[in-house]
Amino acid sequence: MKCLIIIISIFFFQLPFHISGNYKVELDEQYRQSEDASLFINFTGKNYTKSDSIRGGITRIYNENSKTIIHLQDYVFSHPRPEKNINKPNGKVIIEFEESDFDTIRFRTTYNKQLDKTINTGRLIKIK
């Protein structure tokens, strides 16, 4: 019975996310390209909006190191290709960072099924 109460409380009484407001995305120098446009993300509750058109969800993941990891995944659904090749990316692209109250947050972009692969890294900078 106690286990059931704990599970219910985890789903219904989840703490609000620390991140909220508008952030500018700044890629690290080795990943920047001259044609990169400025990207902004607006966080509200359990959702976010990128560049005023792409919406996504925020997921909180607790790990054994007592660090809370946040995953951002766009609400764009596509069917994976039936072929499997270990050299090709596997999964959807997500943005991953540690939950924090800071105005500047380090992030990395990776695949949800290949977390050992990093696509790029950068910073989320809060716009005041």
N, C-alpha and C positions, 0 to 999 in steps of 0.2 A: 504494500500500500504506500509506503514512504517513497519507493522508487517511482511510482505513478505520479505522486504529487510533485516530485522534483522534475520529472519530464514535462509535465503540464506547465510548471512555473517557468521553465526554460523557454518554451514556445510562446507563452502569453505575456510574460513579464520581462521581456528582453530590454536591456538598458539601451537608451538612445545612443546613436553614433556620435562620437566626438566631433567628427568633421561636418561642417555646414557652411554655407555661403558660397561665394565665388572664388575660384582658384584659376591661376594661369598655369598652363603646362609648359615647362621649359626642359627640353631634352639636353642631356649631357653633350659636350662638344663633339665627341667622336660619332654621335648619331645625328647631328644636325645636318641639314641640307640647305642649300641657298634658297630653294623655293618653299621651305617650310613656312606655313602660315601660322599665325598665333592661334593657339587652341585654348579655349576656356571651358571649365567644368563648373556647373552650378549644382551643389549638393543640397538636397532637401529631404529630410527624413531618411527613408530606406531607398531612395532613388536619386538619380543624377541625370543631368542633361549636358551633353557635349555639343558645343558649337550651335546651340539653339535648335538642333534637329534630331540628334541621336540620343535616345533615352536608354537608361540601363538601371540595373539593380545593384545594391550594396550587400555583400555577404560578410559576416564576421566569422572568423575561424579561430578557435582557441587551440594553441599547440602546447606541447609538453614543457617548453621553456618559459611558460607563463607570459609569453608575448602574444598579443592579439593581432592577427593578420586580417587585413581587409582586402577583399577581392571585388573589383568592379567589372561587371560583365554587361555588355550591350544587349538590349532586347531585340537583336537581329537573329533570326533563326534560319539556319541553312542546313541542308542534309549533307553529312560527310560523304566523301567518295567511297565506293565500296572497296577499292584497292587499299591494301595496307603496305606501306613502305616505311622502314625505320628512318630513312633519311628525310622524309617529308614531315612537316609539322603535323601534330596530331592534337586536335581539340580546338576550342575557341580561344581567341586572344582575350586576355584579361589584364587589368592593371592591378598590381599587388603592392601593398605597403603596410607598415606597422601602424596600428591605431595610435593617435597622438593628439595632443592639444596644441601643438606648435603651429605657427603660421607657415612654416616651410617644412614640407614632408618629402623625404626621398622615396621614390617608387621605382618599380621595374615593370616592364611589359613582358608577359610570358604566355604560355599555352596552358589551359586548364587541365590537360591530360599529359603534359610534359613540363612539369614545374622546374626541371633541371635545365631547361633551355631559356636563355634570356634574349629577348628581341632587342630591347633598348632600355636605358635607364634615364632618370631625370629627377626633376623636382616639381612639386605642386606648391605654388606660391600664392598665399591668400591675398586677395585684393581688398584693400580697406576702403 
